[in-house]
Amino acid sequence: MAYLLALDQGTSSSRSIIFDQRGNIISTAQQEFTQYFPQAAWVEHDAMEIWHSQRATIQQVLQQSGLQAQQISAIGITNQRETTILWNRKTGLPLGPAIVWQDRRTARQCEDLREQGYAKLIQEKTGLILDPYFSASKIAWILQHIPDARAQAQRGELAFGTVDSWLAYQLSGQQLHVTDVTNASRTMLWNIHTREWDKELLALFDIPRSLLPEVCPSSYYFGDCHLFGSAIPIAGIAGDQQAALFGQACFRTGMAKNTYGTGCFALLQTGAFCSHSQHGLISTAACQIDQHPQYALEGSVFIGGAVVQWLRDYLHLAPSAKDIDALASSVPDSDGVIFVPAFTGLGAPYWDANARGAILGLHRGSSAAHIARAAIEAIAFQTAELLMAMQKDSPTPILELRVDGGAATNTTLLQFQADLLGIPVVRPRVLETTALGAAYLAGLQTGVYSNPEECSALWQEQQRFLPQISRTQADHRLQIWKNAVARLL
């Protein structure tokens, strides 16, 4: 039996999961790490804490499983995307805090570029909307605001990476400086058509080329990890959402998935065709297992499951996320309460970096349960807008939505999602599809799997949620939601 180790480095925690070659979970470990909010709309992580938490979970799953490093066929890495880390090549130390994908400090810079007419150029080259979400403006901010950063970068002393690059660097004993096409495509510096770092964009953001990692396919032999007693090939890297698309076996054009994590991310597989959205979505690289590029349409919601954490940690409505879910399920609906959790702006299809959250429709009878219910419904409303935009951009109908992520265990959420969309929402037997996608990529490179069809055959449905309300009722609810959002724009 072959075993694959998937590192799933997320926005709020680091996880390691060992899978057998049939896609069964053998062992799993998770460790949360600190979220820093130094100013309004700023979000930071400690890159060393990310690495230490990830390393600790690797050691834990190896110990729990009783497996030795030499029994692990390969490591696959999947990661929170766009989060930006610069480090010193000689010391291996981060230059400062990691700027998280949710961070909006560069909204003014992006607005200036938009006013100067660069939005169209950036979208044509990268498939992305000009927005602080992506890495380019974050790198530029670090070079401008951290003392001596630009001088060090110009001397070639610094390296930039998204979290996958940072983990590969640490796992390899500070030897590798690599990334894959899916993560490169989220930097706003990678040309998804020529498939190279774009000189014009580097000049626009004033970023030295020497900072950037080597870009490889997602299923690829990147190098070895020697930290756990025996060499283990690092053979798969993909950004978390593209990894989830792969783990959900959405290999055919027109297949779609949504991940309910800290944010919500819906992806539609478009194959070899790079589709340009007319409805506020972005074009992005999908997982690449050979030299042939693959693409997807994506819609991003910045605050998904994080709204439940906010209710737990800041409003103290309940001691755990599970208790918040139970509170929300204790009432049949939100009784007119609408919660728009635009804590860090609005993502697709609005792309408003300056929007802020609001709870609307409160009355004397509104309770904590109604607010919790409105928060859960907000996750589904935001996802529904993504899927509806995708359907407008897609030449083929979306017949079902495959779902994963922590909040996908919430049956109230998934039933409401199916009601809004009017299509089946399908939960797989293995919900850890992000990590599973990374494992599949690593397994394909090392011969554990011969082709993607073997991976597809392992996918199994656990539960299917069918719409239970009419389209008229669903459209009415969606219109109330859109009216609430319009008040924040």
C-alpha positions as CSV (number, residue, x, y, z in Angstrom):
1,M,0.0,0.0,0.0
2,A,1.3,3.4,-1.0
3,Y,0.9,6.4,1.4
4,L,0.8,10.1,0.5
5,L,1.3,13.0,2.8
6,A,-0.8,16.2,2.1
7,L,0.1,19.5,3.7
8,D,-3.0,21.7,3.8
9,Q,-1.8,25.1,4.9
10,G,-4.9,27.3,5.3
11,T,-5.8,30.8,6.4
12,S,-6.5,29.9,10.0
13,S,-4.8,26.6,10.6
14,S,-2.1,24.2,9.3
15,R,-3.1,20.5,8.7
16,S,-1.3,17.4,7.6
17,I,-3.2,14.4,6.3
18,I,-1.9,10.9,5.3
19,F,-3.9,9.2,2.7
20,D,-3.6,5.7,1.4
21,Q,-3.7,5.1,-2.4
22,R,-7.4,4.5,-2.3
23,G,-8.0,8.0,-0.9
24,N,-8.8,6.9,2.6
25,I,-7.6,9.1,5.5
26,I,-5.1,7.3,7.7
27,S,-4.1,10.1,10.0
28,T,-4.8,13.8,10.4
29,A,-3.5,16.6,12.6
30,Q,-4.4,20.3,12.7
31,Q,-3.0,23.3,14.5
32,E,-4.5,26.8,14.5
33,F,-2.2,29.8,14.4
34,T,-2.5,33.5,15.3
35,Q,-4.4,36.0,13.2
36,Y,-3.2,39.6,13.4
37,F,-5.3,42.6,12.7
38,P,-3.0,45.6,13.3
39,Q,-5.3,48.1,11.6
40,A,-8.8,48.1,10.1
41,A,-8.8,45.8,7.0
42,W,-5.2,44.7,7.6
43,V,-4.7,41.0,8.1
44,E,-1.3,39.4,8.9
45,H,0.3,36.1,9.8
46,D,3.7,35.2,11.3
47,A,5.4,33.2,8.5
48,M,7.6,31.3,11.0
49,E,4.5,30.4,13.0
50,I,3.0,29.0,9.8
51,W,6.0,26.8,9.2
52,H,6.3,25.7,12.8
53,S,2.6,24.7,13.0
54,Q,2.9,22.9,9.7
55,R,6.0,21.0,10.8
56,A,4.3,20.0,14.1
57,T,1.3,18.5,12.3
58,I,3.6,16.5,10.0
59,Q,5.4,15.0,13.0
60,Q,2.0,14.3,14.7
61,V,0.5,12.4,11.7
62,L,3.6,10.3,11.3
63,Q,3.6,9.4,15.0
64,Q,-0.2,8.7,15.0
65,S,-0.1,6.6,11.9
66,G,3.0,4.6,13.0
67,L,4.5,5.2,9.5
68,Q,8.1,6.0,8.9
69,A,9.2,8.7,6.4
70,Q,10.5,6.0,4.0
71,Q,6.9,4.6,3.7
72,I,5.6,8.0,2.4
73,S,5.6,7.9,-1.4
74,A,5.4,11.7,-1.8
75,I,4.4,15.0,-0.3
76,G,1.7,17.2,-1.8
77,I,1.4,20.9,-0.7
78,T,-1.8,22.9,-0.9
79,N,-2.0,26.4,0.5
80,Q,-3.9,29.6,1.2
81,R,-3.2,31.6,-2.0
82,E,-2.1,35.2,-2.6
83,T,-0.7,35.5,1.0
84,T,2.7,37.2,0.5
85,I,5.9,36.4,2.2
86,L,9.4,38.0,1.5
87,W,12.4,36.4,3.2
88,N,16.2,36.8,3.3
89,R,17.9,34.2,1.2
90,K,20.9,34.0,3.5
91,T,19.3,34.0,6.9
92,G,16.1,32.3,5.8
93,L,14.1,34.7,8.0
94,P,11.0,36.6,6.9
95,L,11.4,40.3,6.2
96,G,8.2,41.0,8.1
97,P,4.7,39.7,8.7
98,A,3.0,37.8,5.9
99,I,0.3,39.9,4.3
100,V,-2.8,37.7,4.0
101,W,-5.0,37.5,0.9
102,Q,-7.8,39.1,2.9
103,D,-5.7,42.2,3.6
104,R,-7.0,45.5,1.9
105,R,-4.2,47.9,2.7
106,T,-3.3,48.4,-0.9
107,A,-6.8,49.4,-2.0
108,R,-5.7,52.9,-2.8
109,Q,-2.8,51.8,-4.9
110,C,-5.1,49.5,-6.9
111,E,-7.6,52.3,-7.3
112,D,-4.8,54.6,-8.6
113,L,-3.8,52.0,-11.2
114,R,-7.4,51.6,-12.2
115,E,-7.8,55.4,-12.7
116,Q,-4.6,55.4,-14.8
117,G,-6.3,52.8,-17.1
118,Y,-4.3,49.7,-16.3
119,A,-7.2,47.4,-15.2
120,K,-7.9,46.1,-18.7
121,L,-4.2,45.4,-19.4
122,I,-3.9,43.5,-16.1
123,Q,-7.0,41.4,-16.8
124,E,-6.0,40.6,-20.3
125,K,-2.6,39.3,-19.2
126,T,-3.5,37.6,-15.9
127,G,-7.2,36.9,-16.1
128,L,-7.5,38.7,-12.7
129,I,-9.5,41.8,-11.6
130,L,-7.3,44.6,-10.4
131,D,-7.7,44.2,-6.7
132,P,-5.7,44.2,-3.4
133,Y,-6.6,40.5,-3.0
134,F,-3.7,39.4,-5.3
135,S,0.0,39.4,-4.4
136,A,1.5,42.1,-6.7
137,S,0.4,45.2,-4.8
138,K,1.3,43.4,-1.5
139,I,4.9,42.8,-2.7
140,A,5.1,46.5,-3.8
141,W,3.8,47.6,-0.4
142,I,6.5,45.6,1.4
143,L,9.3,46.9,-0.8
144,Q,8.1,50.5,-0.2
145,H,7.4,50.4,3.5
146,I,9.9,48.0,5.2
147,P,13.2,49.8,5.7
148,D,16.0,48.7,3.3
149,A,13.6,46.1,1.6
150,R,14.0,47.6,-1.9
151,A,17.8,47.9,-1.7
152,Q,18.0,44.2,-0.5
153,A,15.7,43.1,-3.3
154,Q,17.7,44.9,-5.9
155,R,20.9,43.2,-4.6
156,G,19.1,39.9,-5.1
157,E,19.1,39.1,-1.3
158,L,15.4,38.6,-1.0
159,A,12.9,35.9,-2.2
160,F,9.2,36.2,-2.6
161,G,6.8,33.4,-2.3
162,T,3.2,32.5,-1.6
163,V,2.8,30.0,1.2
164,D,3.5,27.0,-1.0
165,S,6.9,28.5,-1.9
166,W,7.7,29.2,1.8
167,L,6.8,25.6,2.8
168,A,8.9,24.1,0.0
169,Y,11.8,26.3,1.0
170,Q,11.6,25.1,4.6
171,L,10.9,21.4,3.8
172,S,13.9,21.3,1.4
173,G,16.3,22.7,4.0
174,Q,16.1,26.2,2.5
175,Q,17.2,25.0,-0.9
176,L,14.1,25.2,-3.1
177,H,12.5,28.5,-4.5
178,V,9.6,27.2,-6.5
179,T,5.9,27.5,-7.1
180,D,3.3,26.0,-9.4
181,V,1.2,27.5,-12.1
182,T,-1.9,27.8,-10.0
183,N,-0.2,29.9,-7.3
184,A,1.7,31.9,-9.9
185,S,-1.5,32.7,-11.6
186,R,-2.7,34.5,-8.4
187,T,0.1,36.9,-8.1
188,M,-1.1,39.4,-10.8
189,L,2.4,39.1,-12.2
190,W,2.1,35.9,-14.2
191,N,0.8,36.0,-17.8
192,I,-1.6,33.0,-18.1
193,H,-1.3,33.0,-21.9
194,T,2.4,33.1,-22.3
195,R,2.9,31.3,-19.0
196,E,5.8,33.3,-17.8
197,W,6.5,36.2,-15.4
198,D,5.4,39.3,-17.3
199,K,8.0,42.0,-17.7
200,E,5.5,44.8,-18.3
201,L,3.6,43.9,-15.1
202,L,6.8,43.7,-13.1
203,A,7.7,47.2,-14.3
204,L,4.3,48.5,-13.5
205,F,4.5,47.3,-9.9
206,D,8.2,48.0,-9.7
207,I,9.1,44.5,-8.6
208,P,12.6,43.0,-9.4
209,R,12.4,39.7,-11.3
210,S,15.1,38.2,-9.0
211,L,12.5,38.0,-6.2
212,L,10.3,35.5,-8.0
213,P,10.3,31.7,-7.8
214,E,10.6,29.1,-10.6
215,V,7.2,28.1,-11.9
216,C,6.5,24.4,-12.6
217,P,3.4,22.2,-13.3
218,S,1.3,21.3,-10.3
219,S,2.3,17.6,-10.5
220,Y,6.1,17.7,-10.7
221,Y,9.2,16.5,-8.9
222,F,10.2,19.8,-7.1
223,G,12.9,18.2,-4.9
224,D,13.2,16.2,-1.6
225,C,12.3,16.8,2.0
226,H,15.0,15.4,4.3
227,L,13.7,16.6,7.7
228,F,11.9,13.5,8.9
229,G,14.5,10.8,8.8
230,S,14.3,9.8,5.1
231,A,14.1,11.7,1.7
232,I,10.5,12.2,0.7
233,P,9.8,13.6,-2.8
234,I,7.9,16.9,-2.9
235,A,5.8,16.0,-6.0
236,G,2.6,18.1,-5.9
237,I,1.9,21.8,-5.3
238,A,-1.4,23.6,-5.9
239,G,-3.3,26.6,-4.5
240,D,-6.1,25.4,-2.2
241,Q,-9.0,26.0,-4.5
242,Q,-7.5,24.5,-7.6
243,A,-6.4,21.5,-5.4
244,A,-10.0,21.2,-4.3
245,L,-11.2,21.2,-7.9
246,F,-8.8,18.4,-8.6
247,G,-9.7,16.5,-5.4
248,Q,-13.4,16.7,-6.4
249,A,-12.5,15.0,-9.7
250,C,-13.8,18.0,-11.7
251,F,-11.7,17.1,-14.7
252,R,-14.3,17.7,-17.4
253,T,-15.3,21.1,-18.8
254,G,-18.4,22.4,-17.1
255,M,-17.9,20.6,-13.7
256,A,-18.0,23.0,-10.7
257,K,-17.1,22.9,-7.0
258,N,-17.4,25.3,-4.1
259,T,-15.2,25.2,-1.0
260,Y,-16.7,26.6,2.2
261,G,-13.6,27.6,4.2
262,T,-12.6,30.9,5.7
263,G,-13.8,32.4,2.4
264,C,-15.9,30.7,-0.2
265,F,-14.4,29.8,-3.6
266,A,-16.3,28.4,-6.6
267,L,-14.4,27.1,-9.6
268,L,-15.7,26.0,-12.9
269,Q,-13.4,23.7,-15.0
270,T,-12.9,25.2,-18.5
271,G,-10.2,22.8,-19.7
272,A,-7.7,24.1,-22.3
273,F,-9.9,27.1,-23.0
274,C,-9.2,30.3,-21.0
275,S,-12.6,31.9,-20.7
276,H,-12.9,35.6,-19.9
277,S,-15.8,36.4,-17.7
278,Q,-18.3,39.1,-18.5
279,H,-19.9,38.9,-15.1
280,G,-17.2,39.7,-12.5
281,L,-15.4,36.4,-12.3
282,I,-11.7,35.8,-12.8
283,S,-9.8,33.4,-15.1
284,T,-7.2,31.3,-13.4
285,A,-4.9,28.4,-14.0
286,A,-6.2,25.0,-13.0
287,C,-4.0,22.1,-11.9
288,Q,-1.5,21.1,-14.6
289,I,-0.2,17.6,-14.6
290,D,2.0,17.8,-17.8
291,Q,3.0,20.6,-20.2
292,H,-0.6,21.3,-21.3
293,P,-2.2,24.2,-19.5
294,Q,-5.6,24.0,-17.9
295,Y,-7.9,26.8,-16.9
296,A,-10.9,27.6,-14.7
297,L,-13.3,30.4,-14.0
298,E,-13.4,31.4,-10.3
299,G,-15.5,33.5,-8.0
300,S,-14.1,34.4,-4.6
301,V,-16.0,35.4,-1.4
302,F,-13.7,36.9,1.1
303,I,-15.7,36.1,4.3
304,G,-17.4,32.7,4.3
305,G,-16.9,30.4,7.3
306,A,-14.9,33.3,9.0
307,V,-18.3,34.9,9.8
308,V,-19.0,32.0,12.1
309,Q,-15.6,32.5,13.8
310,W,-16.5,36.2,14.2
311,L,-19.8,35.3,15.9
312,R,-17.9,33.0,18.2
313,D,-14.9,35.1,19.0
314,Y,-16.1,38.7,18.9
315,L,-19.9,38.5,19.6
316,H,-19.5,35.5,21.9
317,L,-22.8,34.0,20.7
318,A,-21.6,30.5,21.4
319,P,-18.4,28.8,22.5
320,S,-17.8,26.8,19.3
321,A,-18.5,26.9,15.6
322,K,-20.6,23.7,16.1
323,D,-22.7,25.6,18.7
324,I,-23.2,28.5,16.3
325,D,-24.5,26.1,13.7
326,A,-26.9,24.6,16.2
327,L,-28.1,28.0,17.2
328,A,-28.7,28.9,13.5
329,S,-30.6,25.6,13.0
330,S,-32.9,26.3,16.0
331,V,-35.0,28.7,14.0
332,P,-36.6,28.0,10.6
333,D,-35.3,31.2,9.0
334,S,-33.6,34.5,9.8
335,D,-37.0,36.3,10.3
336,G,-36.0,39.1,8.0
337,V,-32.4,39.6,9.2
338,I,-29.8,39.9,6.5
339,F,-26.1,39.7,7.4
340,V,-23.7,41.0,4.7
341,P,-20.2,40.0,6.1
342,A,-18.1,42.5,4.1
343,F,-15.5,42.7,6.8
344,T,-12.7,43.0,4.2
345,G,-14.6,44.3,1.3
346,L,-16.7,42.4,-1.2
347,G,-15.2,40.0,-3.7
348,A,-16.8,38.6,-6.8
349,P,-19.0,39.7,-8.6
350,Y,-18.8,43.2,-6.9
351,W,-15.1,43.7,-6.3
352,D,-15.6,46.6,-3.9
353,A,-12.6,46.9,-1.6
354,N,-14.2,49.7,0.5
355,A,-17.5,47.9,1.3
356,R,-17.9,47.0,5.0
357,G,-20.2,44.6,6.8
358,A,-23.7,45.2,8.1
359,I,-26.6,43.4,9.8
360,L,-29.9,44.7,8.4
361,G,-33.5,44.1,9.1
362,L,-33.2,43.9,12.9
363,H,-36.4,44.3,15.0
364,R,-37.5,43.8,18.6
365,G,-38.1,40.1,18.0
366,S,-34.6,39.5,16.5
367,S,-32.6,37.0,18.5
368,A,-29.1,35.6,18.6
369,A,-30.4,32.6,16.7
370,H,-31.7,34.8,13.9
371,I,-28.4,36.6,13.6
372,A,-26.6,33.2,13.5
373,R,-29.1,32.0,10.9
374,A,-28.5,35.1,8.8
375,A,-24.8,34.5,9.0
376,I,-25.2,31.0,7.7
377,E,-27.5,32.1,4.9
378,A,-25.0,34.9,3.9
379,I,-22.5,32.2,3.0
380,A,-25.1,30.6,0.7
381,F,-26.2,33.9,-0.8
382,Q,-22.7,34.9,-1.7
383,T,-22.0,31.5,-3.2
384,A,-25.3,31.6,-5.2
385,E,-24.2,34.9,-6.8
386,L,-20.9,33.2,-7.9
387,L,-22.6,30.2,-9.5
388,M,-25.2,32.4,-11.2
389,A,-22.4,34.5,-12.7
390,M,-20.6,31.3,-13.8
391,Q,-23.7,30.0,-15.5
392,K,-23.9,33.2,-17.5
393,D,-20.3,32.9,-18.6
394,S,-20.5,29.1,-19.3
395,P,-21.6,27.7,-22.7
396,T,-22.8,24.6,-21.0
397,P,-25.2,24.3,-18.1
398,I,-23.9,23.6,-14.6
399,L,-25.8,20.5,-13.6
400,E,-24.6,20.1,-10.0
401,L,-22.3,21.7,-7.4
402,R,-19.8,19.6,-5.6
403,V,-18.9,21.0,-2.2
404,D,-16.2,20.7,0.4
405,G,-14.6,22.6,3.2
406,G,-15.3,22.8,6.9
407,A,-18.8,24.4,6.6
408,A,-19.9,21.7,4.2
409,T,-20.8,19.6,7.2
410,N,-23.6,22.0,7.9
411,T,-26.8,20.4,6.4
412,T,-28.8,23.6,7.0
413,L,-26.3,25.6,4.8
414,L,-26.2,23.0,2.0
415,Q,-30.0,22.7,1.8
416,F,-30.4,26.4,1.7
417,Q,-27.7,26.5,-1.0
418,A,-29.6,24.0,-3.2
419,D,-32.8,25.9,-2.7
420,L,-31.2,29.2,-3.9
421,L,-29.4,27.6,-6.9
422,G,-32.1,25.2,-8.1
423,I,-29.6,22.4,-8.8
424,P,-28.3,19.5,-6.7
425,V,-25.6,20.2,-4.1
426,V,-23.4,17.2,-3.7
427,R,-21.3,16.4,-0.6
428,P,-18.5,13.8,-1.1
429,R,-17.7,11.0,1.2
430,V,-14.2,12.5,1.8
431,L,-14.6,16.2,2.6
432,E,-10.9,16.9,2.7
433,T,-10.8,17.3,-1.0
434,T,-8.3,20.2,-0.9
435,A,-5.7,17.9,0.8
436,L,-6.8,15.0,-1.4
437,G,-6.2,17.0,-4.5
438,A,-2.6,17.7,-3.4
439,A,-2.2,14.0,-2.6
440,Y,-3.5,13.0,-6.1
441,L,-1.1,15.4,-7.8
442,A,1.9,14.0,-5.8
443,G,0.7,10.5,-6.5
444,L,0.4,11.0,-10.2
445,Q,4.0,12.3,-10.4
446,T,5.4,9.4,-8.4
447,G,3.5,6.6,-10.1
448,V,1.0,5.8,-7.3
449,Y,-1.7,6.7,-10.0
450,S,-1.3,6.2,-13.7
451,N,-3.7,8.9,-14.8
452,P,-6.4,11.2,-13.5
453,E,-9.2,8.7,-14.3
454,E,-7.9,6.5,-11.5
455,C,-8.4,9.4,-9.1
456,S,-11.8,10.1,-10.5
457,A,-12.9,6.5,-9.9
458,L,-12.1,7.0,-6.1
459,W,-14.6,9.9,-5.7
460,Q,-17.8,8.9,-3.9
461,E,-20.9,10.8,-3.1
462,Q,-22.0,11.0,0.5
463,Q,-25.2,13.1,0.3
464,R,-27.2,15.0,-2.3
465,F,-29.3,18.0,-1.4
466,L,-32.1,18.8,-3.8
467,P,-34.0,22.1,-4.2
468,Q,-37.1,22.2,-2.0
469,I,-38.6,25.6,-2.9
470,S,-39.8,27.2,-6.2
471,R,-37.7,29.4,-8.4
472,T,-40.1,32.3,-7.6
473,Q,-39.4,31.9,-3.9
474,A,-35.6,31.6,-4.5
475,D,-35.5,34.6,-6.7
476,H,-37.4,36.6,-4.1
477,R,-34.9,35.7,-1.4
478,L,-32.0,36.5,-3.7
479,Q,-33.5,39.9,-4.5
480,I,-33.7,40.8,-0.8
481,W,-30.1,39.8,-0.4
482,K,-29.0,41.9,-3.5
483,N,-30.9,44.9,-2.1
484,A,-29.0,44.6,1.2
485,V,-25.7,44.4,-0.7
486,A,-26.6,47.5,-2.8
487,R,-26.8,49.6,0.4
488,L,-23.2,48.8,1.2
489,L,-21.6,49.5,-2.2
